[in-house]
Amino acid sequence: MKKIGLTQRVEVIASYGERRDCLDQSWGSVLLSLDCAGVPLLNIANKEVAFQYLACLNLDGVILTGGNDLSFTQSPKAAVERDAFESHLIQFCIENKLSILGVCRGMQMLNVHFGGSLSSTTEHVCKNHEVELTDGTSIQVNSYHDWGIKPNDLAAELSPLGSAKDGIIEYCRHKCLPITGIMWHPERMNQNSDIGLSIIKELFL
């Protein structure tokens, strides 16, 4: 059974004075259905400690999950420690030839990591919409993000594979490495699960 690392969102529970790492339980079900074991990853900000931790886990691949805005947005939903850990994680995966899938925030993180940028958007929050793929077909996806990637914002190392009608890039792939980003949520099975599962299979199985 392949072991797939899953990054976690940070939730602040003020009444307990806690910052909690959290993960949608649906990810476990999705990966188990593909005969993979999901491994929740701790948000470790220190690079040396993060690399030692990741080396012990013997992962076969990584999914950067959704939740939290990136810190540069200065959003109250941001989590500095998560940004730091995911940056280290991407570098660890590159050095160890591990595949990465970035989902929603995860795709944003990949784009910023490779030198791209983001723009705010109000048309992609809690909606379903069409994504036009570069092969001429289209798919229906869910959408829960208020930051998006315009064509000029995409990192030079990434290739666009699908866009919404307003031009926001919803699907991309690294030009050389086994790294893919999607802006929709395949773990929310009542939406567009087929292509999401296909992408997971292509990357990890």
GISUL-V745165 format. One line per field, one symbol per residue. phi: phi as a letter, one per 40 degrees, with the letter a starting at -180 (. if undefined). psi: psi as a letter, one per 20 degrees, with the letter a starting at -180 (. if undefined). burial: I if it has 24 or more other C-alpha atoms within 12 Angstrom, else O. A space follows every 50 residues. Layout:
phi = ???
psi = ???
burial = ???
//
This chain:
phi = .cbbcbcbcbbcbccbgbbbcbaccccccccccbgbbcbcbccbcccccc cccccccfcbiabcccggcccccfccccacccdccccccdcccccbfbcb bbbfdccccdccdchcbbbcabbbbfbbacbccccgcabbbcabbbbbbc dcccdccbbcbabcccgccbaaaccbbcbbbbcbbcccccbccdcccccc cccbb
psi = pqooqoqqqpponhhikqoppqpphhhggghhhjkqppoppqnohpgggg ggghhhhlqirqporaqpqqhiikqijqoghgggghgggggggghjlqqp pppdhhhggggghjjarqqqqjjjolqqrqpoqijirqqprrpkqjproq giipqhiqppiqqrhjippiprqqhhqmpqpqirniinhicmhghghggg ghgi.
burial = OIIIIIIIIIIOOOOOOOOOIIIOOOIIOIIOOIOIIIIIIIIIOOOOOI IOOIOOOOIIIIIIIIIIIIOOOOOOOIIIIIIIIIIIIIIIIOOOOIII IIIIIIIIIIIIIIOIIIIOOOOIOOOOIIIIIOOOOOIIIIIIIIIIII IOIIIOOIIIIIIIOOIIIIIIIIOOIIIIIIIIIIIIOOOIOOIIIOII IOIIO
//
